[in-house]
Amino acid sequence: MSAEWSLVPDAFRDLARTEDGALPWTGCCLIYDRAYHNAGGATDPDESYEARLRADEALRACVIRTGEARTAEAA
């Protein structure tokens, strides 16, 4: 997925300039990838599912916070 997102700054030059070539929620994605992959150190399928669900929810919250902060900055 990151490879595809890396094409976005090429297509949207203004985004590339304001974000130094990175997408605003890149940090959210990196944290998510680590949390999802690790699954909280789960040792059984139920724990793994719950840990990954928490990672999904944290990603959603991070993207929302980032969007809200960027909106406030742009205003």
C-alpha positions, 0 to 999 in steps of 0.5 A: 500500500505504501508504494501506491501512496508514494505516487500521490505527491507526484500527482498532487504537487501542492500536497508534496510541497506542504508535506515535504513529499509525505502524506499527512497521516504517514506517522499513523500508518507506521504506528498501525503497521507495527501494532497490527503486525505484532498483534500485541504479542498475542498468543491465541487467535482471539487475542490476536483479533482483539489486538488487531481490532484495537490497532484498526481503531487507533489508526482511524482515530489517528487519521481523524486527529490528523485531519482535524489538525490539518483543517485547523492549520489551513483555516 
